[in-house]
Amino acid sequence: MDIDQQNRGAQELFPPSSDLRVKVSAALKPVGVLVALGGSLDTTQSKALLCYLEQLVDQIGPGDSLIIGLDSLHYISSTGIGCLTHILSVTTKRGISFSLYGMTIKVREVFSLLGFLDFFNFIDELEINHD
């Protein structure tokens, strides 16, 4: 499922800046704030994504959920994983639930090689689309 399909009918939130070349779509869904990523999250894009996610997290309150969809992401660098790890830390401190879903095999391999699969909560697509 692509990013546009995931967020169809959902309230669009916080448009990404023009500095961000990785495809980003954020929407408010019944399960929480869904941020779908697409393309490649390399070292240069990780900093821009981190700024975007930090600003988005500032708009989310304790008890809410932030879900990052990775099923349209074709590549992630170790810096990209570091960005997600930082957001996990920030959301945990603020009482916000943070989950990932939908990894491609290549992205899963990078998480696994770096030892980060156990750091994150993963949910399946059925939970996302349960409107």
Secondary structure, DSSP 8 states (H G I E B T S, - for coil): --HHHHTTTSEE-S---TT--SEEEEEEETTEEEEEEEEEE-HHHHHHHHHHHHHHHTT--TT-EEEEEEEEEEEE-HHHHHHHHHHHHHHHHTT-EEEEE---HHHHHHHHHTT-GGGSEE--HHHHS--
